[in-house]
Amino acid sequence: MTLFTHIINGDIPSFKVAESEHCYAFLDINPLMKGHTLVVPKLREPEADYIFDLDDDLLANLMVFAKRVAAGIKKATGCKRVGVAVLGMEVNHVHIHLVPMNSERDMSFTNPKLQLHTEEMAEIANSIAQAIDPV
């Protein structure tokens, strides 16, 4: 079972932003920017670690869900855009990074990561969750 599956199952705490039947979104604990969110599919064994190994329906669900979350991030943070990255090398579970951006430099994974307090992470997660339009 991957780290992200433990997070989805509630075995490991997270700053949840949104959840659907097939997907889960939570704040990255090592964010590039305030509001940096990870979007993951809820997977059964075996867990896919490469986005293009997902079946077409789950991939479509994941992308539409990520679009809704990105709209909430944009609204909550006031950023110009929300960048999207699929790296998938750091955790063996498909995941999409949604990063609030005001310039392309904001999306560089070589930038130092922010160190945010628990209370601030909870406030950010709550503000994004409230900004996401219901289905």
Secondary structure, DSSP 8 states (H G I E B T S, - for coil): --HHHHHHTTSS---EEEE-SSEEEEE-SS-SSTT-EEEEE---SS---SGGGS-HHHHHHHHHHHHHHHHHHHHHH--SEEEEE---SSSSS--EEEEEESSGGGG-TTS------HHHHHHHHHHHHHHS---
